[in-house]
Amino acid sequence: MVPFFRSLALVTALLLASCANQQQVPASPDILRVGVTPNSPPIIFKSGGQYQGLDADLARSLAAEMGRTPQFIERKWDRLLPSLQAGEIDIVMSNMTITPERRSYAQFTSPYLEVGQMILVRAGEILFYQDPRVLAFVDKRIGVEEGTVSDTFVQRYCPKATRVGLKDPSQAIDALASGKIDAFVHDAPVIWQLSGPAAVKGVAMVPTPIGAESLGWAVRRGDTATLNKANAALKKWKQNGQLAKMVNRWVPTRR
């Protein structure tokens, strides 16, 4: 019996440690709890221990508009909306595309950025992908970040392809170089970042996007106060040019 209870105690300790490692911040009228998965530069990422990117800047500005202090709370991508529903965070500002499925779990603000899916490939093979619709007809290994709109897109519209799930977009360049994948699909800002001047050579971005999508912030259903204040801030920033200034800082319209 002793080994059983020791095992039970060990499992309990591990579960408690896991819960303790997940950041918990009580709701407060003075704090805006912002849910993020900081792995999508230039929209949201960490550098030197600090949260950076377009959504990070917008979160700080939104908190200032609301007279609150921003508190970034990290969650794995597939835990962002459940954490929102559970009341662990107040708003998700993390490179999230507005989709009908996500609307069933949360309310979304008006869009703050229009993007599309784009493709990253080995530089020597870019001519093959000049028309990105070719992905729907070829038997290629396509990398995606698991659980994203890009993942859903490849599963739905690339029936002949072999889907290769990656945990983080930063793995895409090595996966292409090693031959693990033939192409990587993600939101335009992420592909721009991966193919930018500081990126590892040997990869290239297919310049034509696939479709159009809108990025927005998710708010818990019933929290109309936060939703209305976020939309009011976005409207103000669109009118006075502050939104365009922040977007151009992180996501230049030309590369």
GIFENMO-V145054 format. One record per residue. SS is DSSP state (a for helix, b for strand, c for the rest). PSI is psi in whole degrees, 0 to 359 (999 if undefined). Layout:
BEGIN
ss=SS psi=PSI
ss=SS psi=PSI
END
This chain:
BEGIN
ss=c psi=327
ss=a psi=314
ss=a psi=323
ss=a psi=312
ss=a psi=327
ss=a psi=318
ss=a psi=318
ss=a psi=319
ss=a psi=321
ss=a psi=315
ss=a psi=316
ss=a psi=318
ss=a psi=319
ss=a psi=320
ss=a psi=318
ss=a psi=322
ss=a psi=321
ss=a psi=317
ss=a psi=321
ss=a psi=328
ss=a psi=343
ss=c psi=116
ss=c psi=127
ss=c psi=123
ss=c psi=120
ss=c psi=149
ss=c psi=140
ss=c psi=141
ss=c psi=348
ss=c psi=351
ss=b psi=135
ss=b psi=109
ss=b psi=110
ss=b psi=115
ss=b psi=131
ss=b psi=152
ss=c psi=96
ss=c psi=62
ss=b psi=22
ss=b psi=67
ss=c psi=144
ss=c psi=14
ss=c psi=311
ss=b psi=125
ss=b psi=174
ss=b psi=140
ss=b psi=125
ss=c psi=30
ss=c psi=1
ss=b psi=146
ss=b psi=129
ss=b psi=168
ss=c psi=176
ss=a psi=311
ss=a psi=327
ss=a psi=315
ss=a psi=318
ss=a psi=324
ss=a psi=317
ss=a psi=320
ss=a psi=320
ss=a psi=316
ss=a psi=319
ss=a psi=319
ss=a psi=326
ss=a psi=357
ss=c psi=33
ss=c psi=166
ss=b psi=128
ss=b psi=136
ss=b psi=109
ss=b psi=131
ss=b psi=118
ss=b psi=139
ss=c psi=153
ss=c psi=153
ss=a psi=316
ss=a psi=359
ss=a psi=358
ss=a psi=305
ss=a psi=319
ss=a psi=322
ss=a psi=325
ss=a psi=312
ss=a psi=325
ss=c psi=357
ss=c psi=16
ss=c psi=339
ss=c psi=163
ss=c psi=332
ss=b psi=145
ss=b psi=121
ss=c psi=83
ss=c psi=56
ss=c psi=44
ss=c psi=123
ss=b psi=139
ss=c psi=121
ss=c psi=157
ss=a psi=321
ss=a psi=315
ss=a psi=329
ss=a psi=339
ss=c psi=346
ss=c psi=337
ss=c psi=165
ss=b psi=148
ss=b psi=145
ss=c psi=174
ss=c psi=153
ss=c psi=146
ss=c psi=349
ss=b psi=133
ss=b psi=127
ss=b psi=185
ss=b psi=170
ss=b psi=141
ss=b psi=167
ss=b psi=136
ss=b psi=131
ss=b psi=173
ss=b psi=137
ss=a psi=323
ss=a psi=353
ss=a psi=11
ss=a psi=328
ss=a psi=328
ss=a psi=332
ss=a psi=15
ss=c psi=323
ss=c psi=103
ss=a psi=346
ss=a psi=348
ss=a psi=336
ss=a psi=333
ss=a psi=349
ss=c psi=358
ss=c psi=154
ss=c psi=84
ss=c psi=160
ss=b psi=112
ss=b psi=122
ss=b psi=142
ss=b psi=155
ss=b psi=124
ss=c psi=136
ss=c psi=7
ss=c psi=174
ss=a psi=324
ss=a psi=320
ss=a psi=312
ss=a psi=319
ss=a psi=311
ss=a psi=318
ss=a psi=326
ss=a psi=320
ss=a psi=359
ss=c psi=68
ss=c psi=334
ss=c psi=349
ss=c psi=158
ss=b psi=115
ss=b psi=132
ss=b psi=111
ss=b psi=133
ss=b psi=145
ss=c psi=333
ss=c psi=141
ss=a psi=332
ss=a psi=345
ss=a psi=349
ss=a psi=318
ss=a psi=314
ss=a psi=323
ss=a psi=322
ss=a psi=315
ss=a psi=324
ss=c psi=353
ss=c psi=10
ss=c psi=325
ss=c psi=161
ss=c psi=339
ss=b psi=156
ss=b psi=129
ss=b psi=132
ss=b psi=176
ss=b psi=150
ss=a psi=313
ss=a psi=323
ss=a psi=317
ss=a psi=321
ss=a psi=317
ss=a psi=315
ss=a psi=329
ss=c psi=6
ss=c psi=180
ss=c psi=328
ss=c psi=357
ss=c psi=160
ss=c psi=137
ss=c psi=159
ss=c psi=354
ss=b psi=159
ss=b psi=149
ss=b psi=130
ss=b psi=121
ss=b psi=340
ss=b psi=122
ss=b psi=163
ss=b psi=106
ss=b psi=189
ss=b psi=141
ss=b psi=161
ss=b psi=133
ss=b psi=139
ss=c psi=177
ss=c psi=139
ss=b psi=136
ss=b psi=146
ss=c psi=138
ss=c psi=133
ss=c psi=344
ss=c psi=70
ss=a psi=333
ss=a psi=311
ss=a psi=318
ss=a psi=313
ss=a psi=320
ss=a psi=323
ss=a psi=317
ss=a psi=323
ss=a psi=320
ss=a psi=316
ss=a psi=317
ss=a psi=316
ss=a psi=314
ss=a psi=328
ss=a psi=323
ss=a psi=322
ss=a psi=1
ss=c psi=359
ss=a psi=322
ss=a psi=314
ss=a psi=323
ss=a psi=316
ss=a psi=321
ss=a psi=315
ss=a psi=336
ss=a psi=317
ss=a psi=330
ss=c psi=75
ss=c psi=143
ss=c psi=343
ss=c psi=146
ss=c psi=999
END
